[in-house]
Amino acid sequence: MVSVVFPAAGQAHRMRVGLNKVFLTLAGKPMLLRTLLTFSKVPAVGELIIAVGADEVTAVKGLLSRVKGLAPWRVVEGGTERQYSIRNGLAVVSEEADIVLVHDAARPLIRRETIEELIRVVRAEGAGIVAVPEKNTIKIAAADGTVAATPPRQTLWQVQTPQGFRKEILLEANRRAEADGFLGTDDASMVERIGVPVRIVQGEYSNIKVTTPEDMVVAEAILRNDMGAGELMKTAVHEAKRLLGGVVRRRKEDSV
């Protein structure tokens, strides 16, 4: 069985709305519910564990109790850091779970197919993360603000969630991190430091983390685009060829 832990106890200072951003609605539905419902559609997922602020536990339980179609769920109190929220979630993971995924509750656009591929990789290899190739040139800066190096772009990936691990691996990584006083920026960094290889599963650029008001605009637009990226690109290419067709033909005639 797969258990999924959702850290959702952030204060969302960059959103500047005065409440937890996961309660904001996208295309008429709270972001948190969109995320949970997508994972609930994955047959292997048997448990959802949501870590929220201490003052939000009762309200979230009430909200989820009114929603149909959710996998079995539990709500726990989160911590002051993302890592601590996940630790609290791991403390209540079912004994029947053999794989644990961790997913940002504020990534409501994750695709079911990507989740299923990650689970397949974790079952085979033990640890995996969803990521997309970096599209921009990245610079490493020196302390004085000058460029120290330019890493090869083909080696760089933008890390997303979900991240998945065999349960015993993630538990040991968290135990070692706590003992050593290590605070990682993601779960994979804790697993890497105990020597476990982490496989990359290519995801989608649309799987954004909603952090700012501008992200809300992008996420809303993606959700309201019923065609999806593939159909949108086909339409865009067809229209471009139609508009440029005369120009292209004239250029061919001129070259004869």
Order of alpha helices (4+ residues) and beta strands (2+ residues): beta-beta-beta-alpha-beta-alpha-beta-alpha-beta-alpha-beta-beta-beta-beta-alpha-alpha-beta-alpha-alpha
